[in-house]
């Protein structure tokens, strides 16, 4: 291999990393706009938030549904990756669980209109819901198990049932400013503690 070929080989991974970062920046910007204005927000608002042109968004995401699905998957991944990181960085497994549930609640209550858009295509919604469960239930189970193993909570809490309970407490939180889902979920999580 000559020097030119070797340089080109190094440049390709750097370009891929830059493209991945740019796409993540775009998804983060879209998520912020969706939280502030709902999923029907103009694409130009997302472009402005990301600091890119409209063409860049449409090159990555030809339709609004493509963008919404990508944002949803991106945020599920961020929530899934946070679990192990919190276990490694928090003082106790219970603290990691509590912080992860806070992030999970934030994910749930900031999806203005997302469920309605996704449910318009039942097959697509089912696939995304399965993806959500496949990625997040094991993370929650790991956090619950770690807290139980540390003696901080009683053992045997089913992760799916717990997440469903948290999700049910979040229903309607975006439409009623008097309803504080985060506070109620905090009470639920505090109730897990062993005396």
Contact map, one row per residue, 1 for C-alpha under 8 A:
111011000000000000000000000000000000000000000000000000000000000000000000000000000000000000000000000000000000000000000000000000000000000000000000000000000000000000000000000000000000000000000000000
111111000000000000000000000000000000000000000000000000000000000000000000000000000000000000000000000000000000000000000000000000000000000000000000000000000000000000000000000000000000000000000000000
111111100000000000000000000000000000000000000000000000000000000000000000000000000000000000000000000000000000000000000000000000000000000000000000000000000000000000000000000000000000000000000000000
011111110000000000000000000000000000000000000000000000000000000000000000000000000000000000000000000000000000000000000000000000000000000000000000000000000000000000000000000000000000000000000000000
111111111000000000000000000000000000000000000000000000000000000000000000000000000000000000000000000000000000000000000000000000000000000000000000000000000000000000000000000000000000000000000000000
111111111100000000000000000000000000000000000000000000000000000000000000000000000000000000000000000000000000000000000000000000000000000000000000000000000000000000000000000000000000000000000000000
001111111110000000000000000000000000000000000000000000000000000000000000000000000000000000000000000000000000000000000000000000000000000000000000000000000000000000000000000000000000000000000000000
000111111111000000000000000000000000000000000000000000000000000000000000000000000000000000000000000000000000000000000000000000000000000000000000000000000000000000000000000000000000000000000000000
000011111111100000000000000000000000000000000000000000000000000000000000000000000000000000000000000000000000000000000000000000000000000000000000000000000000000000000000000000000000000000000000000
000001111111110000000000000000000000000000000000000000000000000000000000000000000000000000000000000000000000000000000000000000000000000000000000000000000000000000000000000000000000000000000000000
000000111111111000000000000000000000000000000000000000000000000000000000000000000000000000000000000000000000000000000000000000000000000000000000000000000000000000000000000000000000000000000000000
000000011111111100000000000000000000000000000000000000000000000000000000000000000000000000000000000000000000000000000000000000000000000000000000000000000000000000000000000000000000000000000000000
000000001111111110000000000000000000000000000000000000000000000000000000000000000000000000000000000000000000000000000000000000000000000000000000000000000000000000000000000000000000000000000000000
000000000111111111000000000000000000000000000000000000000000000000000000000000000000000000000000000000000000000000000000000000000000000000000000000000000000000000000000000000000000000000000000000
000000000011111111100000000000000000000000000000000000000000000000000000000000000000000000000000000000000000000000000000000000000000000000000000000000000000000000000000000000000000000000000000000
000000000001111111110000000000000000000000000000000000000000000000000000000000000000000000000000000000000000000000000000000000000000000000000000000000000000000000000000000000000000000000000000000
000000000000111111111000000000000000000000000000000000000000000000000000000000000000000000000000000000000000000000000000000000000000000000000000000000000000000000000000000000000000000000000000000
000000000000011111111100000000000000000000000000000000000000000000000000000000000000000000000000000000000000000000000000000000000000000000000000000000000000000000000000000000000000000000000000000
000000000000001111111110000000000000000000000000000000000000000000000000000000000000000000000000000000000000000000000000000000000000000000000000000000000000000000000000000000000000000000000000000
000000000000000111111111000000000000000000000000000000000000000000000000000000000000000000000000000000000000000000000000000000000000000000000000000000000000000000000000000000000000000000000000000
000000000000000011111111100000000000000000000000000000000000000000000000000000000000000000000000000000000000000000000000000000000000000000000000000000000000000000000000000000000000000000000000000
000000000000000001111111110000000000000000000000000000000000000000000000000000000000000000000000000000000000000000000000000000000000000000000000000000000000000000000000000000000000000000000000000
000000000000000000111111111000000000000000000000000000000001000000000000000000000000000000000000000000000000000000000000000000000000000000000000000000000000000000000000000000000000000000000000000
000000000000000000011111111100000000000000000000000000000000000000000000010000000000000000000000000000000000000000000000000000000000000000000000000000000000000000000000000000000000000000000000000
000000000000000000001111111110000000000000000000010000000000000000000000000000000000000000000000000000000000000000000000000000000000000000000000000000000000000000000000000000000000000000000000000
000000000000000000000111111111000000000000000110010000001000000000000000000000000000000000000000000000000000000000000000000000000000000000000000000000000000000000000000000000000000000000000000000
000000000000000000000011111111100000000000000000000000000000000000100110010000000000000000000000000000000000000000000000000000000000000000000000000000000000000000000000000000000000000000000000000
000000000000000000000001111111110000000000000000000000000000000000000010000000000000000000000000000000000000000000000000000000000000000000000000000000000000000000000000000000000000000000000000000
000000000000000000000000111111111000000000000110110000000000000000000000000000000000000000000000000000000000000000000000000000000000000000000000000000000000000000000000000000000000000000000000000
000000000000000000000000011111111100000000000100110000000000000000100010000000000000000000000000000000000000000000000000000000000000000000000000000000000000000000000000000000000000000000000000000
000000000000000000000000001111111110000000000000000000000000000000000010000000000000000000000000000000000000000000000000000000000000000000000000000000000000000000000000000000000000000000000000000
000000000000000000000000000111111111000000000000000000000000000000000000000000000000000000000000000000000000000000000000000000000000000000000000000000000000000000000000000000000000000000000000000
000000000000000000000000000011111111111010001100100000000000000000000000000000000000000000000000000000000000000000000000000000000000000000000000000000000000000000000000000000000000000000000000000
000000000000000000000000000001111111111110000000000000000000000000000000000000000000000000000000000000000000001100000000000000000000000000000000000000000000000000000000000000000000000000000000000
000000000000000000000000000000111111111000000000000000000000000000000000000000000000000000000000000000000000011100000000000000000000000000000000000000000000000000000000000000000000000000000000000
000000000000000000000000000000011111110000000000000000000000000000000000000000000000000000000000000000000000000000000000000000000000000000000000000000000000000000000000000000000000000000000000000
000000000000000000000000000000001111111110000000000000000000000000000000000000000000000000000000000000000000000100000000000000000000000000000000000000000000000000000000000000000000000000000000000
000000000000000000000000000000001111111110000000000000000000000000000000000000000000000000000000000000000000001111000000000000000000000000000000000000000000000000000000000000000000000000000000000
000000000000000000000000000000001110111110000000000000000000000000010000000000000000000000000000000000000000000111000000000000000000000000000000000000000000000000000000000000000000000000000000000
000000000000000000000000000000000100111111000000000000000000000000000000000000000000000000000000000000000000000000000000000000000000000000000000000000000000000000000000000000000000000000000000000
000000000000000000000000000000001100111111101100000000000000000000000000000000000000000000000000000000000000000000000000000000000000000000000000000000000000000000000000000000000000000000000000000
000000000000000000000000000000000000000111111100000000000000000000000000000000000000000000000000000000000000000000000000000000000000000000000000000000000000000000000000000000000000000000000000000
000000000000000000000000000000000000000011111110000001000000000000000000000000000000000000000000000000000000000000000000000000000000000000000000000000000000000000000000000000000000000000000000000
000000000000000000000000000000000000000001111111000001000000000000000000000000000000000000000000000000000000000000000000000000000000000000000000000000000000000000000000000000000000000000000000000
000000000000000000000000000000001000000011111111100000000000000000000000000000000000000000000000000000000000000000000000000000000000000000000000000000000000000000000000000000000000000000000000000
000000000000000000000000010011001000000011111111110000000000000000000000000000000000000000000000000000000000000000000000000000000000000000000000000000000000000000000000000000000000000000000000000
000000000000000000000000010010000000000000111111111111001000000000000000000000000000000000000000000000000000000000000000000000000000000000000000000000000000000000000000000000000000000000000000000
000000000000000000000000000000000000000000011111111110000000000000000000000000000000000000000000000000000000000000000000000000000000000000000000000000000000000000000000000000000000000000000000000
000000000000000000000000000011001000000000001111111100000000000000000000000000000000000000000000000000000000000000000000000000000000000000000000000000000000000000000000000000000000000000000000000
000000000000000000000000110011000000000000000111111100000000000000000000000000000000000000000000000000000000000000000000000000000000000000000000000000000000000000000000000000000000000000000000000
000000000000000000000000000000000000000000000011111110000000000000000000000000000000000000000000000000000000000000000000000000000000000000000000000000000000000000000000000000000000000000000000000
000000000000000000000000000000000000000000000011111111011000000000000000000000000000000000000000000000000000000000000000000000000000000000000000000000000000000000000000000000000000000000000000000
000000000000000000000000000000000000000000000011001111111000000000000000000000000000000000000000000000000000000000000000000000000000000000000000000000000000000000000000000000000000000000000000000
000000000000000000000000000000000000000000110010000111111100000000000000000000000000000000000000000000000000000000000000000000000000000000000000000000000000000000000000000000000000000000000000000
000000000000000000000000000000000000000000000000000011111110000000000000000000000000000000000000000000000000000000000000000000000000000000000000000000000000000000000000000000000000000000000000000
000000000000000000000000000000000000000000000000000111111111000000000000000000000000000000000000000000000000000000000000000000000000000000000000000000000000000000000000000000000000000000000000000
000000000000000000000000010000000000000000000010000111111111110000000000000000000000000000000000000000000000000000000000000000000000000000000000000000000000000000000000000000000000000000000000000
000000000000000000000000000000000000000000000000000001111111111000000000000000000000000000000000000000000000000000000000000000000000000000000000000000000000000000000000000000000000000000000000000
000000000000000000000000000000000000000000000000000000111111110000000000000000000000000000000000000000000000000000000000000000000000000000000000000000000000000000000000000000000000000000000000000
000000000000000000000010000000000000000000000000000000011111110000000000000000000000000000000000000000000000000000000000000000000000000000000000000000000000000000000000000000000000000000000000000
000000000000000000000000000000000000000000000000000000001111111101100000000000000000000000000000000000000000000000000000000000000000000000000000000000000000000000000000000000000000000000000000000
000000000000000000000000000000000000000000000000000000001111111101100000000000000000000000000000000000000000000000000000000000000000000000000000000000000000000000000000000000000000000000000000000
000000000000000000000000000000000000000000000000000000000100111111100000000000000000000000000000000000000000000000000000000000000000000000000000000000000000000000000000000000000000000000000000000
000000000000000000000000000000000000000000000000000000000000111111110000000000000000000000000000000000000000000000000000000000000000000000000000000000000000000000000000000000000000000000000000000
000000000000000000000000000000000000000000000000000000000000001111111000000000000000000000000000000000000000000000001000000000000000000000000000000000000000000000000000000000000000000000000000000
000000000000000000000000000000000000000000000000000000000000111111111100000000000000000000000000000000000000000000000000000000000000000000000000000000000000000000000000000000000000000000000000000
000000000000000000000000001001000000000000000000000000000000111111111110000000000000000000000000000000000000000000000000000000000000000000000000000000000000000000000000000000000000000000000000000
000000000000000000000000000000000000001000000000000000000000000111111111000000000000000000000000000000000000000001000000000000000000000000000000000000000000000000000000000000000000000000000000000
000000000000000000000000000000000000000000000000000000000000000011111111100000000000000000000000000000000000000000000000000000010000000000000000000000000000000000000000000000000000000000000000000
000000000000000000000000001000000000000000000000000000000000000001111111110000000000000000000000000000000000000000000000000000000000000000000000000000000000000000000000000000000000000000000000000
000000000000000000000000001101100000000000000000000000000000000000111111111000000000000000000000000000000000000000000000000000000000000000000000000000000000000000000000000000000000000000000000000
000000000000000000000000000000000000000000000000000000000000000000011111111100000000000000000000000000000000000000000000000000000000000000000000000000000000000000000000000000000000000000000000000
000000000000000000000000000000000000000000000000000000000000000000001111111110000000000000000000000000000000000000000000000000010001000000000000000000000000000000000000000000000000000000000000000
000000000000000000000001001000000000000000000000000000000000000000000111111111000000000000000000000000000000000000000000000000000000000000000000000000000000000000000000000000000000000000000000000
000000000000000000000000000000000000000000000000000000000000000000000011111111100000000000000000000000000010000000000000000000000000000000000000000000000000000000000000000000000000000000000000000
000000000000000000000000000000000000000000000000000000000000000000000001111111110000000000000000000000000000000000000000000000000001001100000000000000000000000000000000000000000000000000000000000
000000000000000000000000000000000000000000000000000000000000000000000000111111111000000000000000000000000000000000000000000000000000001000000000000000000000000000000000000000000000000000000000000
000000000000000000000000000000000000000000000000000000000000000000000000011111111100000000000000000000000000000000000000000000000000000000000000000000000000000000000000000000000000000000000000000
000000000000000000000000000000000000000000000000000000000000000000000000001111111110000000000000000100110010000000000000000000000000000100000000000000000000000000000000000000000000000000000000000
000000000000000000000000000000000000000000000000000000000000000000000000000111111110000000000000000000000000000000000000000000000000001100100000000000000000000000000000000000000000000000000000000
000000000000000000000000000000000000000000000000000000000000000000000000000011111111100000000000000000000000000000000000000000000000000000000000000000000000000000000000000000000000000000000000000
000000000000000000000000000000000000000000000000000000000000000000000000000001111111110000000000000100000000000000000000000000000000000000000000000000000000000000000000000000000000000000000000000
000000000000000000000000000000000000000000000000000000000000000000000000000000111111111000000001100100000000000000000000000000000000000000110010000000000000000000000000000000000000000000000000000
000000000000000000000000000000000000000000000000000000000000000000000000000000001111111100000000000000000000000000000000000000000000000000100000000000000000000000000000000000000000000000000000000
000000000000000000000000000000000000000000000000000000000000000000000000000000001111111110000000000000000000000000000000000000000000000000000000000000000000000000000000000000000000000000000000000
000000000000000000000000000000000000000000000000000000000000000000000000000000000111111111000001101100000000000000000000000000000000000000000000000000000000000000000000000000000000000000000000000
000000000000000000000000000000000000000000000000000000000000000000000000000000000011111111011001100000000000000000000000000000000000000000000010000000000000000000000000000000000000000000000000000
000000000000000000000000000000000000000000000000000000000000000000000000000000000001111111000000000000000000000000000000000000000000000000000000000000000000000000000000000000000000000000000000000
000000000000000000000000000000000000000000000000000000000000000000000000000000000000111111100001000000000000000000000000000000000000000000000000000000000000000000000000000000000000000000000000000
000000000000000000000000000000000000000000000000000000000000000000000000000000000000011111111011000000000000000000000000000000000000000000000000000000000000000000000000000000000000000000000000000
000000000000000000000000000000000000000000000000000000000000000000000000000000000000000011111011000000000000000000000000000000000000000000000000000000000000000000000000000000000000000000000000000
000000000000000000000000000000000000000000000000000000000000000000000000000000000000001001111111000000000000000000000000000000000000000000000000001000000000000000000000000000000000000000000000000
000000000000000000000000000000000000000000000000000000000000000000000000000000000000001001111111100000000000000000000000000000000000000000000010011001010000000000000000000000000000000000000000000
000000000000000000000000000000000000000000000000000000000000000000000000000000000000000000011111110000000000000000000000000000000000000000000011011000011000000000000000000000000000000000000000000
000000000000000000000000000000000000000000000000000000000000000000000000000000000000000001111111111000000000000000000000000000000000000000000000000000000000000000000000000000000000000000000000000
000000000000000000000000000000000000000000000000000000000000000000000000000000000010011011111111111100000000000000000000000000000000000000000010000000000000000000000000000000000000000000000000000
000000000000000000000000000000000000000000000000000000000000000000000000000000000010011000001111111110000000000000000000000000000000000000010011001000000000000000000000000000000000000000000000000
000000000000000000000000000000000000000000000000000000000000000000000000000000000000000000000111111111000000000000000000000000000000000000000000000000000000000000000000000000000000000001001000000
000000000000000000000000000000000000000000000000000000000000000000000000000000000000010000000011111111100000000000000000000000000000000000000000000000000000000000000000000000000000000000000000000
000000000000000000000000000000000000000000000000000000000000000000000000000000100110010000000001111111110000000000000000000000000000000000000000000000000000000000000000000000000000000000000000000
000000000000000000000000000000000000000000000000000000000000000000000000000000000000000000000000111111111000000000000000000000000000000000000000000000000000000000000000000000000000000000000000000
000000000000000000000000000000000000000000000000000000000000000000000000000000000000000000000000011111111100000000000000000000000000000000000000000000000000000000000000000000000000010000000000000
000000000000000000000000000000000000000000000000000000000000000000000000000000100000000000000000001111111110000000000000000000000000000000000000000000000000000000000000000000000000000000000000000
000000000000000000000000000000000000000000000000000000000000000000000000000000100000000000000000000111111111000000000000000000000000000000000000000000000000000000000000000000000000000000000000000
000000000000000000000000000000000000000000000000000000000000000000000000000000000000000000000000000011111111100000000000000000000000000000000000000000000000000000000110010000000000110010000000000
000000000000000000000000000000000000000000000000000000000000000000000000000000000000000000000000000001111111110000000000000000000000000000000000000000000000000000000000000000000000000000000000000
000000000000000000000000000000000000000000000000000000000000000000000000001000100000000000000000000000111111111000000000000000000000000000000000000000000000000000000000000000000000000000000000000
000000000000000000000000000000000000000000000000000000000000000000000000000000000000000000000000000000011111111000000000000000000000000000000000000000000000000000000010010000000000000000000000000
000000000000000000000000000000000000000000000000000000000000000000000000000000000000000000000000000000001111111100000000000000000000000000000000000000000000000000000000011011000000000000000000000
000000000000000000000000000000000010000000000000000000000000000000000000000000000000000000000000000000000111111100000000000000000000000000000000000000000000000000000000000001000000000000000000000
000000000000000000000000000000000110010000000000000000000000000000000000000000000000000000000000000000000011111111100000000000000000000000000000000000000000000000000000000000000000000000000000000
000000000000000000000000000000000110111000000000000000000000000000000000000000000000000000000000000000000000111111100000000000000000000000000000000000000000000000000000000001000000000000000000000
000000000000000000000000000000000000011000000000000000000000000000000000000000000000000000000000000000000000001111111000000000000000000000000000000000000000000000000000000000000000000000000000000
000000000000000000000000000000000000011000000000000000000000000000010000000000000000000000000000000000000000001111111100000000000000000000000000000000000000000000000000000000000000000000000000000
000000000000000000000000000000000000000000000000000000000000000000000000000000000000000000000000000000000000001111111110000000000000000000000000000000000000000000000000000000000000000000000000000
000000000000000000000000000000000000000000000000000000000000000000000000000000000000000000000000000000000000000011111111000000000000000000000000000000000000000000000000000000000000000000000000000
000000000000000000000000000000000000000000000000000000000000000010000000000000000000000000000000000000000000000011111111100000000000000000000000000000000000000000000000000000000000000000000000000
000000000000000000000000000000000000000000000000000000000000000000000000000000000000000000000000000000000000000001111111110110000000000000000000000000000000000000000000000000000000000000000000000
000000000000000000000000000000000000000000000000000000000000000000000000000000000000000000000000000000000000000000111111110110000000000000000000000000000000000000000000000000000000000000000000000
000000000000000000000000000000000000000000000000000000000000000000000000000000000000000000000000000000000000000000011111110010000000000000000000000000000000000000000000000000000000000000000000000
000000000000000000000000000000000000000000000000000000000000000000000000000000000000000000000000000000000000000000001111111110000000000000000000000000000000000000000000000000000000000000000000000
000000000000000000000000000000000000000000000000000000000000000000000000000000000000000000000000000000000000000000000111111111000000000000000000000000000000000000000000000000000000000000000000000
000000000000000000000000000000000000000000000000000000000000000000000000000000000000000000000000000000000000000000000000111111100000000000000000000000000000000000000000000000000000000000000000000
000000000000000000000000000000000000000000000000000000000000000000000000000000000000000000000000000000000000000000000110111111110000000000000000000000000000000000000000000000000000000000000000000
000000000000000000000000000000000000000000000000000000000000000000000000000000000000000000000000000000000000000000000111111111111000000000000000000000000000000000000000000000000000000000000000000
000000000000000000000000000000000000000000000000000000000000000000000000000000000000000000000000000000000000000000000000011111111100000000000000000000000000000000000000000000000000000000000000000
000000000000000000000000000000000000000000000000000000000000000000000000000000000000000000000000000000000000000000000000001111111110000000000000000000000000000000000000000000000000000000000000000
000000000000000000000000000000000000000000000000000000000000000000001000100000000000000000000000000000000000000000000000000111111111000000000000000000000000000000000000000000000000000000000000000
000000000000000000000000000000000000000000000000000000000000000000000000000000000000000000000000000000000000000000000000000011111111100000000000000000000000000000000000000000000000000000000000000
000000000000000000000000000000000000000000000000000000000000000000000000000000000000000000000000000000000000000000000000000001111111110000000000000000000000000000000000000000000000000000000000000
000000000000000000000000000000000000000000000000000000000000000000000000000000000000000000000000000000000000000000000000000000111111111000000000000000000000000000000000000000000000000000000000000
000000000000000000000000000000000000000000000000000000000000000000000000100100000000000000000000000000000000000000000000000000011111111100000000000000000000000000000000000000000000000000000000000
000000000000000000000000000000000000000000000000000000000000000000000000000000000000000000000000000000000000000000000000000000001111111110000000000000000000000000000000000000000000000000000000000
000000000000000000000000000000000000000000000000000000000000000000000000000000000000000000000000000000000000000000000000000000000111111111000000000000000000000000000000000000000000000000000000000
000000000000000000000000000000000000000000000000000000000000000000000000000110010000000000000000000000000000000000000000000000000011111111100000000000000000000000000000000000000000000000000000000
000000000000000000000000000000000000000000000000000000000000000000000000000100110000000000000000000000000000000000000000000000000001111111110000000000000000000000000000000000000000000000000000000
000000000000000000000000000000000000000000000000000000000000000000000000000000000000000000000000000000000000000000000000000000000000111111111000000000000000001100100000000000000000000000000000000
000000000000000000000000000000000000000000000000000000000000000000000000000000000000000000000000000000000000000000000000000000000000011111111100000000000000001000000000000000000000000000000000000
000000000000000000000000000000000000000000000000000000000000000000000000000000010011000000000000000000000000000000000000000000000000001111111110000000000000000000000000000000000000000000000000000
000000000000000000000000000000000000000000000000000000000000000000000000000000000010000000000000100000000000000000000000000000000000000111111111000000000000001000100000000000000000000000000000000
000000000000000000000000000000000000000000000000000000000000000000000000000000000000000000000000000000000000000000000000000000000000000011111111100000000000011000000000000000000000000000000000000
000000000000000000000000000000000000000000000000000000000000000000000000000000000000000000000000000000000000000000000000000000000000000001111111110000000000000000000000000000000000000000000000000
000000000000000000000000000000000000000000000000000000000000000000000000000000000010001000001101100000000000000000000000000000000000000000111111111000000000000000000000000000000000000000000000000
000000000000000000000000000000000000000000000000000000000000000000000000000000000000000000000100100000000000000000000000000000000000000000011111111100001010101000000000000000000000000000000000000
000000000000000000000000000000000000000000000000000000000000000000000000000000000000000000000000000000000000000000000000000000000000000000001111111110000010000000000000000000000000000000000000000
000000000000000000000000000000000000000000000000000000000000000000000000000000000000000000001100000000000000000000000000000000000000000000000111111111000000000000000000000000000000000000000000000
000000000000000000000000000000000000000000000000000000000000000000000000000000000000000000011100100000000000000000000000000000000000000000000011111111111000000000000000000000000000000000000000000
000000000000000000000000000000000000000000000000000000000000000000000000000000000000000000000000000000000000000000000000000000000000000000000001111111111110000000000000000000000000000000000000000
000000000000000000000000000000000000000000000000000000000000000000000000000000000000000000000000000000000000000000000000000000000000000000000000111111110010000000000000000000000000000000000000000
000000000000000000000000000000000000000000000000000000000000000000000000000000000000000000001000000000000000000000000000000000000000000000000000011111111000000000000000000000000000000000000000000
000000000000000000000000000000000000000000000000000000000000000000000000000000000000000000000000000000000000000000000000000000000000000000000000001111111100000000000000000000000000000000000000010
000000000000000000000000000000000000000000000000000000000000000000000000000000000000000000001100000000000000000000000000000000000000000000000000001111111100000000000000000000000000000000000000110
000000000000000000000000000000000000000000000000000000000000000000000000000000000000000000000100000000000000000000000000000000000000000000000001001101111110000000000000000000000000000000000001110
000000000000000000000000000000000000000000000000000000000000000000000000000000000000000000000000000000000000000000000000000000000000000000000000000100111111100000000000000000000000000000000001110
000000000000000000000000000000000000000000000000000000000000000000000000000000000000000000000000000000000000000000000000000000000000000000000001100110001111100000000000000000000000000000000000000
000000000000000000000000000000000000000000000000000000000000000000000000000000000000000000000000000000000000000000000000000000000000000000000000000000000111110000000000000000000000000000000000000
000000000000000000000000000000000000000000000000000000000000000000000000000000000000000000000000000000000000000000000000000000000000000000000001000000000111111011000000000000000000000000000000000
000000000000000000000000000000000000000000000000000000000000000000000000000000000000000000000000000000000000000000000000000000000000000000001000000000000001111111000000000000000000000000000000000
000000000000000000000000000000000000000000000000000000000000000000000000000000000000000000000000000000000000000000000000000000000000000011011001000000000000111111100000000000000000000000000000000
000000000000000000000000000000000000000000000000000000000000000000000000000000000000000000000000000000000000000000000000000000000000000010000000000000000000011111110000000000000000000000000000000
000000000000000000000000000000000000000000000000000000000000000000000000000000000000000000000000000000000000000000000000000000000000000000000000000000000000111111111000000000000000000000000000000
000000000000000000000000000000000000000000000000000000000000000000000000000000000000000000000000000000000000000000000000000000000000000000000000000000000000111111111100000000000000000000000000000
000000000000000000000000000000000000000000000000000000000000000000000000000000000000000000000000000000000000000000000000000000000000000010010000000000000000001111111110000000000000000000000000000
000000000000000000000000000000000000000000000000000000000000000000000000000000000000000000000000000000000000000000000000000000000000000000000000000000000000000111111111000000000000000000000000000
000000000000000000000000000000000000000000000000000000000000000000000000000000000000000000000000000000000000000000000000000000000000000000000000000000000000000011111111100000000000000000000000000
000000000000000000000000000000000000000000000000000000000000000000000000000000000000000000000000000000001000000000000000000000000000000000000000000000000000000001111111110000000000000010010000000
000000000000000000000000000000000000000000000000000000000000000000000000000000000000000000000000000000001001000000000000000000000000000000000000000000000000000000111111111000000000000000000000000
000000000000000000000000000000000000000000000000000000000000000000000000000000000000000000000000000000000000000000000000000000000000000000000000000000000000000000011111111000000000000000000000000
000000000000000000000000000000000000000000000000000000000000000000000000000000000000000000000000000000000000000000000000000000000000000000000000000000000000000000001111111000000000100110000000000
000000000000000000000000000000000000000000000000000000000000000000000000000000000000000000000000000000001001100000000000000000000000000000000000000000000000000000000111111110000000110000000000000
000000000000000000000000000000000000000000000000000000000000000000000000000000000000000000000000000000000000100000000000000000000000000000000000000000000000000000000011111111000000000000000000000
000000000000000000000000000000000000000000000000000000000000000000000000000000000000000000000000000000000000000000000000000000000000000000000000000000000000000000000000011111110010000000000000000
000000000000000000000000000000000000000000000000000000000000000000000000000000000000000000000000000000000000100000000000000000000000000000000000000000000000000000000000011111111011100000000000000
000000000000000000000000000000000000000000000000000000000000000000000000000000000000000000000000000000000000110100000000000000000000000000000000000000000000000000000000001111111000000000000000000
000000000000000000000000000000000000000000000000000000000000000000000000000000000000000000000000000000000000000000000000000000000000000000000000000000000000000000000000000111111000000000000000000
000000000000000000000000000000000000000000000000000000000000000000000000000000000000000000000000000000000000000000000000000000000000000000000000000000000000000000000000000111111110000000000000000
000000000000000000000000000000000000000000000000000000000000000000000000000000000000000000000000000000000000000000000000000000000000000000000000000000000000000000000000000011111111000000000000000
000000000000000000000000000000000000000000000000000000000000000000000000000000000000000000000000000000000000000000000000000000000000000000000000000000000000000000000000000000011111000000000000000
000000000000000000000000000000000000000000000000000000000000000000000000000000000000000000000000000000000000000000000000000000000000000000000000000000000000000000000000000110011111100000000000000
000000000000000000000000000000000000000000000000000000000000000000000000000000000000000000000000000000000000000000000000000000000000000000000000000000000000000000000000000010001111111100000000000
000000000000000000000000000000000000000000000000000000000000000000000000000000000000000000000000000000001000000000000000000000000000000000000000000000000000000000000000110010000011111110000000000
000000000000000000000000000000000000000000000000000000000000000000000000000000000000000000000000000001001000000000000000000000000000000000000000000000000000000000000000010000000001111111000000000
000000000000000000000000000000000000000000000000000000000000000000000000000000000000000000000000000000000000000000000000000000000000000000000000000000000000000000000000000000000001111111100000000
000000000000000000000000000000000000000000000000000000000000000000000000000000000000000000000000000000000000000000000000000000000000000000000000000000000000000000000000100000000001111111110000000
000000000000000000000000000000000000000000000000000000000000000000000000000000000000000000000000000000001000000000000000000000000000000000000000000000000000000000000100100000000000111111111000000
000000000000000000000000000000000000000000000000000000000000000000000000000000000000000000000000010000000000000000000000000000000000000000000000000000000000000000000000000000000000011111111100000
000000000000000000000000000000000000000000000000000000000000000000000000000000000000000000000000000000000000000000000000000000000000000000000000000000000000000000000000000000000000001111111110000
000000000000000000000000000000000000000000000000000000000000000000000000000000000000000000000000000000000000000000000000000000000000000000000000000000000000000000000100000000000000000111111111000
000000000000000000000000000000000000000000000000000000000000000000000000000000000000000000000000010000000000000000000000000000000000000000000000000000000000000000000000000000000000000011111111100
000000000000000000000000000000000000000000000000000000000000000000000000000000000000000000000000000000000000000000000000000000000000000000000000000000000000000000000000000000000000000001111111100
000000000000000000000000000000000000000000000000000000000000000000000000000000000000000000000000000000000000000000000000000000000000000000000000000000000000000000000000000000000000000000111111100
000000000000000000000000000000000000000000000000000000000000000000000000000000000000000000000000000000000000000000000000000000000000000000000000000000001100000000000000000000000000000000011111110
000000000000000000000000000000000000000000000000000000000000000000000000000000000000000000000000000000000000000000000000000000000000000000000000000000011100000000000000000000000000000000001111111
000000000000000000000000000000000000000000000000000000000000000000000000000000000000000000000000000000000000000000000000000000000000000000000000000000111100000000000000000000000000000000000001111
000000000000000000000000000000000000000000000000000000000000000000000000000000000000000000000000000000000000000000000000000000000000000000000000000000000000000000000000000000000000000000000000111
